[in-house]
Amino acid sequence: MTSLYDHVVHPHIEHRKAHGPIKVADQHNTANPLARFNTRLALVVTKVVGSMWCAYAFAAMDLISLPAAIRGGASSLIAWIAQTFLQLVLLSIIMVGQNVQADAADKRSEATYKDTEALLHGQEQVAAHLVAQDVVLRSLAAKLGVELDQGA
């Protein structure tokens, strides 16, 4: 016995099941060997420079030149802060923060994906429940002599 309603699954559902949630790593360029090399190199450099250990190393190197900047006066000290400390140390720390944010975005994406899976499962359960109700409705309609349209 067929259902009174034909459920049409959205074409994106199969694609979503096959590919899973999109993550930051999925956005990397891997079109050809040169692009893959450049991507890997950029990731390694970003991972190294975007670490707190690198920020500590840059801070230690910066502190070596601090006494000379102090002896040079206010303009020399301001230039040291802007050109040396901010560029080396703070940029590394910002990169660490961006890496943390990217990881958080991946976790949010995974959670959203799982939530969607749960919603779709619920929708499939409702569709199955409606098919079961259709069987009962057809049986009642047959007993009452009522003809049901397929599109009803």
C-alpha positions as CSV (number, residue, x, y, z in Angstrom):
1,M,0.0,0.0,0.0
2,T,1.4,3.4,-0.9
3,S,1.4,6.5,1.2
4,L,-1.0,9.4,0.6
5,Y,2.0,11.7,0.5
6,D,5.2,11.2,-1.5
7,H,8.2,12.5,0.5
8,V,10.9,14.0,-1.8
9,V,14.3,14.1,-0.2
10,H,16.3,17.2,-0.8
11,P,19.3,16.6,-3.1
12,H,21.7,18.2,-0.7
13,I,21.0,15.5,1.9
14,E,23.1,12.8,0.2
15,H,25.9,15.3,-0.5
16,R,25.9,16.3,3.2
17,K,26.0,12.7,4.3
18,A,28.9,11.9,2.0
19,H,31.0,15.0,2.8
20,G,30.2,15.9,6.5
21,P,30.7,19.4,7.9
22,I,33.0,21.9,6.2
23,K,36.1,22.6,8.2
24,V,38.9,25.2,7.9
25,A,41.3,22.6,6.6
26,D,38.8,21.9,3.7
27,Q,39.5,25.4,2.4
28,H,43.2,24.7,1.7
29,N,44.3,24.9,-2.0
30,T,45.3,21.4,-3.1
31,A,44.6,21.8,-6.9
32,N,48.2,20.9,-8.0
33,P,51.5,19.8,-6.5
34,L,52.8,23.4,-6.3
35,A,49.7,24.6,-4.5
36,R,49.8,21.7,-2.1
37,F,53.5,22.5,-1.3
38,N,52.7,26.2,-0.8
39,T,49.8,25.3,1.4
40,R,51.8,22.9,3.5
41,L,54.7,25.4,3.8
42,A,52.3,28.2,4.8
43,L,50.7,26.0,7.4
44,V,54.0,25.0,8.9
45,V,55.2,28.6,9.1
46,T,51.9,29.7,10.5
47,K,52.0,26.9,13.1
48,V,55.5,27.8,14.2
49,V,55.2,31.6,14.1
50,G,51.6,31.4,15.5
51,S,52.7,29.7,18.7
52,M,53.2,31.2,22.1
53,W,56.7,29.8,22.2
54,C,57.6,31.8,19.2
55,A,56.0,34.9,20.8
56,Y,58.2,34.3,23.9
57,A,61.3,33.9,21.7
58,F,60.5,37.1,19.9
59,A,59.9,38.9,23.2
60,A,63.3,37.7,24.5
61,M,65.0,38.9,21.3
62,D,63.3,42.2,21.5
63,L,64.4,42.7,25.1
64,I,68.0,42.5,24.0
65,S,67.6,45.7,22.0
66,L,65.4,47.5,24.7
67,P,68.4,49.1,26.6
68,A,69.6,50.7,23.3
69,A,66.1,52.0,22.6
70,I,65.9,53.5,26.0
71,R,69.2,55.2,25.7
72,G,68.1,56.6,22.3
73,G,65.3,58.7,23.9
74,A,61.6,58.8,23.5
75,S,61.4,58.6,19.7
76,S,63.8,55.7,19.7
77,L,61.7,53.9,22.4
78,I,58.5,54.5,20.5
79,A,60.0,53.2,17.3
80,W,61.2,50.1,19.2
81,I,57.8,49.5,20.6
82,A,56.0,50.0,17.2
83,Q,58.6,48.3,14.9
84,T,60.0,45.6,17.1
85,F,57.8,44.6,19.9
86,L,54.3,45.1,18.3
87,Q,55.3,43.5,15.0
88,L,57.1,40.5,16.3
89,V,55.4,39.7,19.6
90,L,51.9,40.8,19.2
91,L,51.4,39.5,15.7
92,S,52.5,36.0,16.9
93,I,50.0,36.3,19.7
94,I,47.3,37.4,17.3
95,M,48.0,34.4,15.1
96,V,47.6,32.1,18.2
97,G,44.2,33.7,18.8
98,Q,43.2,33.2,15.2
99,N,44.2,29.5,15.4
100,V,42.1,29.1,18.5
101,Q,39.2,30.8,16.8
102,A,39.5,28.5,13.7
103,D,39.5,25.5,16.0
104,A,36.4,26.8,17.7
105,A,34.7,27.4,14.3
106,D,35.4,23.8,13.4
107,K,33.9,22.6,16.7
108,R,30.8,24.8,16.1
109,S,30.5,23.4,12.6
110,E,30.7,19.9,13.9
111,A,28.0,20.6,16.5
112,T,25.7,22.2,13.9
113,Y,26.2,19.2,11.7
114,K,25.3,16.8,14.5
115,D,22.2,19.0,15.4
116,T,21.2,18.8,11.7
117,E,21.6,15.1,11.7
118,A,19.3,14.8,14.7
119,L,16.7,17.1,13.1
120,L,16.8,15.1,9.9
121,H,16.5,11.8,11.9
122,G,13.4,13.3,13.6
123,Q,12.0,14.3,10.3
124,E,12.5,10.8,8.9
125,Q,10.7,9.4,12.0
126,V,7.7,11.8,11.4
127,A,7.6,10.7,7.7
128,A,7.5,7.0,8.8
129,H,4.8,7.9,11.4
130,L,2.7,9.6,8.6
131,V,3.0,6.5,6.4
132,A,1.7,4.4,9.3
133,Q,-1.2,6.8,9.7
134,D,-1.9,6.6,6.0
135,V,-2.4,2.8,6.3
136,V,-5.0,3.4,9.1
137,L,-6.7,6.2,7.1
138,R,-6.9,4.1,4.0
139,S,-8.4,1.2,6.1
140,L,-10.9,3.5,7.7
141,A,-11.8,5.1,4.3
142,A,-12.3,1.7,2.8
143,K,-14.6,0.6,5.6
144,L,-16.6,3.9,5.2
145,G,-16.7,3.6,1.4
146,V,-14.7,6.9,1.0
147,E,-12.3,7.2,-1.9
148,L,-9.0,9.0,-1.1
149,D,-7.1,10.9,-3.7
150,Q,-3.4,10.2,-4.0
151,G,-2.5,13.9,-3.6
152,A,-4.7,14.3,-0.5
